[in-house]
Amino acid sequence: MLEIIGLCKSYPGRSGLRPVFRDFSLSVPDGLSIGLIGPNGAGKSTLMRLLGGLERPDRGRILTDERISWPIGLAGGLQGSLTGRDNVRFVCRIHASDHAELREREAFVEDFAEIGEAFDLPVKGYSSGMRSRLMFGLAMAFDFDTYLIDEVTAVGDAAFRAKSRRLLEARLGQARVIYTSHNMDEIARLCQRVVLLRPGAAPTLHESVREGIAAYQQLGREQTRSPVAVHGEAA
């Protein structure tokens, strides 16, 4: 069960608070992978951080009985002054049942992330791609009911992307994803439902992934045409 009730979230702006969500409510169907789509600024990454516990809402509630991963692919969630290994150990101490499992999970992440000697260097010196590799490997080291994934299969070279997809798809037999991406082919392949976010509008849950993608693409065409129409009227 995952339910969002009356969620409000704002950030400071030049002229005061800038609202991202106002009284946002959504009931997410059980057991189905969800594609989270929408134009830039619609709140996709903000929602992922809220679902993953990296941020708290100003008001409202997120109710769930699931084990939900941290958002994979987003900046944040790692302590910059610690090495990659120390970050992994910190998380493993929370989720691993004993020391042997901790070492096993740590070895998995080090092997999967493929960042070499950087694993023992401070994370603050990592590129965004290296951070994403580390966070993806760390999340996949544990069994969650829901994995929050933000464009992570676009990270790295072709071999690493293929490895990430294989591992992710293997997990989908026992878990689901809430996945945000601008790659609609990936959304269609991984997801059974789509939630369309639009700035200033209520979210729309589409039971048909194809229809949800079509609505998103239509929204993009309308936004592209708008400046042209304004320019034409001014002329």
LINGI-V38863 format. One record per backbone hydrogen bond with DSSP energy under -0.5 kcal/mol. CO is the residue of the C=O (numbers start at 0). NH is the residue of the N-H. E is the energy in kcal/mol with one decimal. If there is no record, write none. Layout:
CO_NH_E + CO_NH_E
This chain:
0_64_-1.2 + 0_65_-0.5 + 1_27_-2.5 + 2_4_-0.5 + 2_62_-3.1 + 3_25_-2.3 + 4_60_-2.4 + 6_23_-3.0 + 7_57_-2.3 + 7_58_-1.4 + 8_19_-3.2 + 8_20_-1.8 + 10_17_-4.1 + 12_15_-1.3 + 15_12_-2.5 + 16_18_-0.7 + 17_10_-2.1 + 20_8_-2.0 + 23_6_-3.2 + 25_3_-3.4 + 25_27_-0.6 + 26_28_-0.5 + 27_1_-0.7 + 28_31_-0.9 + 32_191_-2.5 + 32_192_-1.6 + 33_35_-0.6 + 33_178_-3.0 + 34_36_-0.7 + 34_194_-3.1 + 35_180_-0.6 + 36_196_-3.0 + 38_41_-1.7 + 42_46_-2.5 + 43_47_-2.1 + 44_48_-2.3 + 45_49_-2.2 + 46_50_-2.7 + 47_51_-2.2 + 48_53_-2.0 + 48_54_-1.2 + 49_52_-0.9 + 58_7_-2.7 + 60_4_-2.9 + 62_2_-2.8 + 65_67_-0.8 + 66_144_-1.8 + 66_145_-2.0 + 70_72_-0.6 + 70_73_-0.6 + 71_149_-3.4 + 77_79_-0.8 + 78_81_-1.4 + 79_123_-2.4 + 81_122_-2.8 + 82_86_-2.3 + 83_87_-2.3 + 84_88_-2.7 + 85_89_-2.2 + 86_90_-2.0 + 87_91_-2.7 + 88_92_-2.1 + 89_93_-0.7 + 90_93_-0.8 + 90_94_-1.9 + 91_95_-3.2 + 97_101_-2.1 + 98_102_-2.3 + 99_103_-2.0 + 100_104_-2.8 + 101_105_-2.5 + 102_106_-2.2 + 103_107_-1.9 + 104_108_-2.4 + 105_109_-2.4 + 106_110_-2.2 + 107_111_-2.9 + 108_112_-2.8 + 109_113_-0.9 + 114_117_-1.6 + 115_118_-1.8 + 116_119_-1.8 + 117_83_-0.6 + 117_120_-2.0 + 118_84_-2.6 + 120_83_-1.3 + 121_124_-1.5 + 122_125_-2.4 + 126_130_-2.1 + 127_131_-2.2 + 128_132_-2.3 + 129_133_-2.3 + 130_134_-2.7 + 131_135_-2.5 + 132_136_-2.5 + 133_137_-2.4 + 134_138_-2.3 + 135_139_-2.4 + 136_140_-0.8 + 137_140_-0.5 + 138_141_-1.5 + 141_143_-0.8 + 144_175_-2.0 + 145_68_-2.5 + 146_148_-0.6 + 146_177_-2.5 + 147_71_-3.1 + 148_150_-0.6 + 148_179_-2.5 + 150_153_-1.9 + 151_154_-2.0 + 156_160_-2.6 + 157_161_-2.3 + 158_162_-2.1 + 159_163_-2.4 + 160_164_-2.4 + 161_165_-2.3 + 162_166_-2.2 + 163_167_-2.6 + 164_168_-2.9 + 165_169_-1.9 + 166_170_-1.5 + 167_171_-1.1 + 169_172_-0.9 + 170_173_-1.8 + 170_174_-1.7 + 175_146_-2.5 + 176_33_-2.5 + 176_178_-0.6 + 177_148_-2.4 + 178_35_-3.2 + 179_150_-1.9 + 181_183_-1.0 + 182_186_-1.8 + 183_187_-2.6 + 184_188_-1.8 + 185_189_-2.3 + 186_190_-2.2 + 192_34_-2.8 + 193_195_-0.5 + 193_205_-3.7 + 194_36_-2.4 + 194_196_-0.6 + 195_203_-2.0 + 196_38_-0.5 + 197_200_-2.1 + 203_195_-2.9 + 203_205_-0.6 + 204_206_-0.6 + 205_193_-2.1 + 206_208_-0.7 + 207_211_-2.2 + 208_212_-2.5 + 209_213_-2.2 + 210_214_-2.2 + 211_215_-2.0 + 212_216_-2.6 + 213_217_-2.3 + 214_218_-2.1 + 215_219_-2.0 + 216_220_-2.0 + 217_221_-2.2 + 218_222_-2.2 + 219_223_-1.9 + 220_224_-2.0 + 221_225_-1.6 + 222_226_-0.7 + 223_227_-0.5 + 224_228_-2.2 + 225_229_-2.2 + 226_230_-2.3 + 227_231_-2.3 + 228_232_-2.0 + 229_233_-2.1 + 230_234_-1.8
